[in-house]
Amino acid sequence: MASTPRRLGRKSLDLSCQRLQNVPASVMESPHLRTLDLHGNKLRSLPDALSRLTQLQELDLSDNQLSVLPSSLFELRNLRVLRVDSNHLGAIPSFVERLDKLEQFHASDNRLRTLPHEIGALRNLRILHLTSNRMRRLPREVGLLRRLEILNLGENLLERLPRELGQLNALVALELSNNRLRSTPAELGRLSGLQFLQLDNNRLRRYPSWIRELRCPVGLRLMGNPCTRFRATGPRMPPRVLKRNAPR
């Protein structure tokens, strides 16, 4: 049985787990909304009128049945947090570049094969979760995300990484476990602030020499690679860093 919708003041609306197949038209009549929670429904599409919510800063669309993100979503220029985890998305549209205030983007558990080159326009992005997709490559423009602190790419199909990842000077946590990496670029040794690095269950035959250049890799995991004689030198990343969604 669906729960009762909760309006948390004029600026927040919780419509999660309502078995909704469409976004109620009344939602678009709330132009002052800052937070909208629609996770856990049965949404297959989003209305064009969504673009009316010009003050929206946080939008949760996770655990739905979306296969496409419409252009109306990317008219929400004040978005800081966007969650689209656990849908059926095969691509992120190029007009993601319009969300230049975005700080958190959660798109884990979808069917993504790569990211658009325009991802590099999200210069305020701090958290990017893309675990459990079908990604085989990353565009080099990821290296333009200079404020990025957490990058989660675990459980994909990555075979190589762009050397531009070494430009992410603010990066604290990098999750690359359960991919198909045979090597990693030496430029990653420039990530002086990196504290958590997971490379478990890849195809690395040699210990990445650039790891020795890191100042303080507190959590380093290499188990499950052909270079099995090298063991973890620290704990796994804490749940607060790795969990798919930040607290709602």
C-alpha positions as a Python dict, from the first residue, in 0.01 Angstrom:
ca = {
    (1, 'M'): (0, 0, 0),
    (2, 'A'): (134, 340, -94),
    (3, 'S'): (235, 574, 185),
    (4, 'T'): (88, 919, 234),
    (5, 'P'): (262, 1203, 47),
    (6, 'R'): (448, 1433, 281),
    (7, 'R'): (497, 1802, 225),
    (8, 'L'): (782, 1916, 443),
    (9, 'G'): (703, 2287, 439),
    (10, 'R'): (655, 2496, 125),
    (11, 'K'): (995, 2405, -13),
    (12, 'S'): (1013, 2025, 24),
    (13, 'L'): (785, 1753, -109),
    (14, 'D'): (816, 1379, -48),
    (15, 'L'): (630, 1162, -300),
    (16, 'S'): (854, 859, -259),
    (17, 'C'): (720, 502, -277),
    (18, 'Q'): (374, 603, -397),
    (19, 'R'): (361, 366, -695),
    (20, 'L'): (325, 669, -916),
    (21, 'Q'): (336, 614, -1292),
    (22, 'N'): (326, 988, -1366),
    (23, 'V'): (438, 1297, -1180),
    (24, 'P'): (120, 1468, -1049),
    (25, 'A'): (42, 1790, -1234),
    (26, 'S'): (0, 1966, -901),
    (27, 'V'): (374, 1930, -837),
    (28, 'M'): (450, 2169, -1122),
    (29, 'E'): (228, 2427, -953),
    (30, 'S'): (479, 2460, -669),
    (31, 'P'): (743, 2692, -816),
    (32, 'H'): (910, 2747, -478),
    (33, 'L'): (1005, 2383, -427),
    (34, 'R'): (1369, 2330, -335),
    (35, 'T'): (1359, 1953, -268),
    (36, 'L'): (1150, 1691, -451),
    (37, 'D'): (1170, 1321, -364),
    (38, 'L'): (1017, 1083, -621),
    (39, 'H'): (1227, 776, -554),
    (40, 'G'): (1074, 429, -541),
    (41, 'N'): (790, 486, -786),
    (42, 'K'): (712, 349, -1134),
    (43, 'L'): (793, 651, -1343),
    (44, 'R'): (876, 578, -1706),
    (45, 'S'): (890, 938, -1821),
    (46, 'L'): (901, 1293, -1689),
    (47, 'P'): (676, 1582, -1795),
    (48, 'D'): (799, 1880, -1993),
    (49, 'A'): (639, 2101, -1729),
    (50, 'L'): (906, 1986, -1483),
    (51, 'S'): (1112, 2277, -1611),
    (52, 'R'): (880, 2512, -1422),
    (53, 'L'): (1045, 2414, -1093),
    (54, 'T'): (1317, 2670, -1142),
    (55, 'Q'): (1410, 2689, -771),
    (56, 'L'): (1463, 2315, -732),
    (57, 'Q'): (1799, 2227, -577),
    (58, 'E'): (1763, 1857, -497),
    (59, 'L'): (1579, 1597, -706),
    (60, 'D'): (1560, 1225, -629),
    (61, 'L'): (1441, 1004, -915),
    (62, 'S'): (1614, 685, -805),
    (63, 'D'): (1446, 344, -814),
    (64, 'N'): (1211, 418, -1101),
    (65, 'Q'): (1184, 288, -1459),
    (66, 'L'): (1329, 577, -1654),
    (67, 'S'): (1513, 492, -1975),
    (68, 'V'): (1567, 850, -2092),
    (69, 'L'): (1629, 1181, -1916),
    (70, 'P'): (1433, 1454, -2099),
    (71, 'S'): (1559, 1799, -2185),
    (72, 'S'): (1313, 1952, -1935),
    (73, 'L'): (1516, 1803, -1651),
    (74, 'F'): (1824, 1994, -1764),
    (75, 'E'): (1638, 2324, -1751),
    (76, 'L'): (1655, 2302, -1370),
    (77, 'R'): (1960, 2526, -1359),
    (78, 'N'): (1966, 2554, -978),
    (79, 'L'): (2002, 2180, -914),
    (80, 'R'): (2275, 2091, -665),
    (81, 'V'): (2192, 1722, -614),
    (82, 'L'): (2053, 1482, -876),
    (83, 'R'): (1985, 1115, -804),
    (84, 'V'): (1887, 882, -1086),
    (85, 'D'): (2023, 554, -947),
    (86, 'S'): (1850, 225, -1024),
    (87, 'N'): (1672, 313, -1344),
    (88, 'H'): (1717, 186, -1701),
    (89, 'L'): (1929, 470, -1836),
    (90, 'G'): (2151, 389, -2132),
    (91, 'A'): (2302, 737, -2168),
    (92, 'I'): (2339, 1076, -2007),
    (93, 'P'): (2238, 1348, -2255),
    (94, 'S'): (2492, 1603, -2372),
    (95, 'F'): (2283, 1886, -2230),
    (96, 'V'): (2388, 1778, -1881),
    (97, 'E'): (2630, 2069, -1927),
    (98, 'R'): (2343, 2303, -1841),
    (99, 'L'): (2349, 2189, -1478),
    (100, 'D'): (2658, 2392, -1399),
    (101, 'K'): (2566, 2428, -1029),
    (102, 'L'): (2544, 2053, -973),
    (103, 'E'): (2750, 1929, -676),
    (104, 'Q'): (2634, 1566, -653),
    (105, 'F'): (2538, 1331, -936),
    (106, 'H'): (2428, 978, -847),
    (107, 'A'): (2368, 749, -1145),
    (108, 'S'): (2466, 404, -1020),
    (109, 'D'): (2287, 84, -1119),
    (110, 'N'): (2188, 180, -1471),
    (111, 'R'): (2301, 76, -1820),
    (112, 'L'): (2544, 356, -1897),
    (113, 'R'): (2827, 276, -2139),
    (114, 'T'): (3011, 606, -2114),
    (115, 'L'): (2964, 973, -2027),
    (116, 'P'): (2917, 1263, -2269),
    (117, 'H'): (3214, 1490, -2328),
    (118, 'E'): (3002, 1771, -2187),
    (119, 'I'): (3038, 1622, -1837),
    (120, 'G'): (3347, 1840, -1808),
    (121, 'A'): (3125, 2149, -1782),
    (122, 'L'): (3011, 2051, -1431),
    (123, 'R'): (3288, 2246, -1263),
    (124, 'N'): (3115, 2246, -919),
    (125, 'L'): (3072, 1869, -904),
    (126, 'R'): (3209, 1715, -582),
    (127, 'I'): (3055, 1365, -583),
    (128, 'L'): (3006, 1137, -884),
    (129, 'H'): (2867, 787, -831),
    (130, 'L'): (2855, 559, -1137),
    (131, 'T'): (2894, 213, -989),
    (132, 'S'): (2718, -90, -1143),
    (133, 'N'): (2686, 29, -1500),
    (134, 'R'): (2830, -99, -1830),
    (135, 'M'): (3096, 164, -1878),
    (136, 'R'): (3389, 68, -2099),
    (137, 'R'): (3556, 406, -2120),
    (138, 'L'): (3560, 755, -1977),
    (139, 'P'): (3593, 1078, -2174),
    (140, 'R'): (3909, 1271, -2099),
    (141, 'E'): (3690, 1571, -2007),
    (142, 'V'): (3637, 1405, -1668),
    (143, 'G'): (3972, 1560, -1585),
    (144, 'L'): (3808, 1903, -1591),
    (145, 'L'): (3609, 1826, -1275),
    (146, 'R'): (3867, 1995, -1056),
    (147, 'R'): (3643, 2009, -745),
    (148, 'L'): (3559, 1639, -754),
    (149, 'E'): (3623, 1469, -420),
    (150, 'I'): (3460, 1126, -463),
    (151, 'L'): (3458, 924, -786),
    (152, 'N'): (3295, 582, -774),
    (153, 'L'): (3337, 371, -1088),
    (154, 'G'): (3323, 23, -934),
    (155, 'E'): (3151, -269, -1103),
    (156, 'N'): (3181, -153, -1461),
    (157, 'L'): (3365, -282, -1769),
    (158, 'L'): (3649, -31, -1777),
    (159, 'E'): (3962, -151, -1956),
    (160, 'R'): (4158, 173, -1943),
    (161, 'L'): (4149, 514, -1779),
    (162, 'P'): (4223, 855, -1929),
    (163, 'R'): (4546, 1012, -1806),
    (164, 'E'): (4345, 1329, -1736),
    (165, 'L'): (4218, 1170, -1415),
    (166, 'G'): (4550, 1283, -1273),
    (167, 'Q'): (4424, 1642, -1289),
    (168, 'L'): (4159, 1584, -1020),
    (169, 'N'): (4356, 1756, -746),
    (170, 'A'): (4067, 1761, -496),
    (171, 'L'): (4002, 1386, -521),
    (172, 'V'): (3991, 1205, -186),
    (173, 'A'): (3830, 872, -281),
    (174, 'L'): (3864, 672, -603),
    (175, 'E'): (3676, 343, -640),
    (176, 'L'): (3772, 129, -940),
    (177, 'S'): (3713, -224, -813),
    (178, 'N'): (3550, -495, -1024),
    (179, 'N'): (3649, -365, -1365),
    (180, 'R'): (3880, -500, -1639),
    (181, 'L'): (4179, -275, -1589),
    (182, 'R'): (4514, -420, -1699),
    (183, 'S'): (4704, -103, -1622),
    (184, 'T'): (4652, 244, -1481),
    (185, 'P'): (4799, 577, -1597),
    (186, 'A'): (5105, 703, -1414),
    (187, 'E'): (4941, 1045, -1391),
    (188, 'L'): (4729, 915, -1102),
    (189, 'G'): (5038, 960, -888),
    (190, 'R'): (4967, 1334, -896),
    (191, 'L'): (4656, 1290, -682),
    (192, 'S'): (4825, 1423, -372),
    (193, 'G'): (4509, 1434, -162),
    (194, 'L'): (4392, 1080, -236),
    (195, 'Q'): (4311, 888, 83),
    (196, 'F'): (4104, 592, -40),
    (197, 'L'): (4189, 388, -347),
    (198, 'Q'): (4020, 61, -443),
    (199, 'L'): (4147, -146, -733),
    (200, 'D'): (4020, -487, -620),
    (201, 'N'): (3925, -751, -876),
    (202, 'N'): (4078, -610, -1189),
    (203, 'R'): (4342, -760, -1421),
    (204, 'L'): (4649, -580, -1294),
    (205, 'R'): (4964, -789, -1332),
    (206, 'R'): (5200, -532, -1187),
    (207, 'Y'): (5186, -319, -881),
    (208, 'P'): (5112, 39, -1001),
    (209, 'S'): (5439, 219, -931),
    (210, 'W'): (5266, 557, -911),
    (211, 'I'): (5100, 451, -584),
    (212, 'R'): (5435, 508, -413),
    (213, 'E'): (5411, 874, -511),
    (214, 'L'): (5091, 929, -314),
    (215, 'R'): (5135, 1114, 14),
    (216, 'C'): (4891, 918, 229),
    (217, 'P'): (4689, 637, 69),
    (218, 'V'): (4506, 547, 392),
    (219, 'G'): (4288, 286, 222),
    (220, 'L'): (4455, 90, -58),
    (221, 'R'): (4296, -228, -193),
    (222, 'L'): (4449, -447, -464),
    (223, 'M'): (4313, -791, -383),
    (224, 'G'): (4177, -1007, -662),
    (225, 'N'): (4435, -902, -921),
    (226, 'P'): (4701, -1126, -1083),
    (227, 'C'): (4955, -942, -866),
    (228, 'T'): (4807, -1126, -568),
    (229, 'R'): (5121, -1108, -361),
    (230, 'F'): (5039, -744, -295),
    (231, 'R'): (4790, -713, -15),
    (232, 'A'): (4577, -430, 103),
    (233, 'T'): (4768, -168, 296),
    (234, 'G'): (4466, -15, 461),
    (235, 'P'): (4095, -48, 527),
    (236, 'R'): (3821, -34, 270),
    (237, 'M'): (3660, 300, 211),
    (238, 'P'): (3409, 370, 486),
    (239, 'P'): (3038, 326, 404),
    (240, 'R'): (2978, 701, 422),
    (241, 'V'): (3218, 741, 129),
    (242, 'L'): (3111, 445, -82),
    (243, 'K'): (2740, 411, -29),
    (244, 'R'): (2547, 471, -344),
    (245, 'N'): (2326, 751, -220),
    (246, 'A'): (2412, 1022, 29),
    (247, 'P'): (2159, 1052, 317),
    (248, 'R'): (1823, 1184, 206),
}
